[in-house]
Amino acid sequence: MDIVIRRAEPSDYEAFASNLGDPLAYPGTLQLPYPSREMWRKRLAELPEGDVLLVATVNGDVVGHAGLHSVGKSQRRSHAMMLGITVDAAWQGKGVGRALMKALLDVADGWLNIFRIELNVFSDNERAIALYREFGFEIEGTHRAYALRDGHYVDSHSMARIKPKPGPGRV
């Protein structure tokens, strides 16, 4: 199985709607059930300037996506971006998330010079937390009753990664 990472295209909107409409996927996000294909078509056609949105494909099918998003308009926060990632339920645990994380962090470190990457993850999502830690993210705090999920308020962790110092021979 070859996982191919590429930039998201507006034509990927149906895959985004399908992925985020999966009852096994959307509970791990802040998305609502039954996403509109039209909403995703518009979102992908009108990405905010500076955002980076990648997809993972297997045999041409989109099986996950991840992005880096601005944390706001303040110039004092221009060194930071927010990370979001979703992998189709059938493809979780098969290296898709790892491939997306590696590609996004390569762009952030090597091309955008982003110093701080932030994310929120539900505190019961152990698999995602382990992946984020593998890439240098640390828990900075816990938000109690952060979001409503299936009728219950759930906690989330705020995690961040500070750009690592370059290794030998790298500037």
C-alpha positions, 0 to 999 in steps of 0.5 A: 500500500502506497500512501501518497500525500498531495495538496487538497483540491476543491474537487476533494470536497466529496471525500471531505464530506464523506470522511467527516460524515462518518459516525466513527470519525466526526466524534473526534473532531469539532464537526457536526454530523451530516456535513453538507457537501456544498459547505465543503465545496465552498471551504476547499474553493476558498481556503484562507490565505496561508492555510496549508491543506493536504490529503492522503490518498491510497489508490487515488482515494482520499483516506485522510486530510490534515491542515495548518491554519492561522491562529489569528490576525495578530502579527505577534502570533504569526509564528504559530499555526493550528493543526487539524487532522482526520483519518477515515475510520477504516484507515486509522492505525495504518500509517496515514496519520503518520504520513500526514503529520510528517508531510505537514511538519516538513512544510512547517519547518522547512518552508514556512518557518513556523515556530509553534504548532498547536492543536486540541485533542479529546483527552480520551483519544489515546491513539492520536495523543500517542501520534502527536507525542511521537512528533514532539507535541506536549500537553500544555493543559486540559480544558474541562467540559471542552465540547459537547459530544453525543450529549456529553461534555468531554475534556480536551488537551491543548498540545503544542510543538515548538520547532526543534533545533536543527541537527548537525550540518543544518542551519 
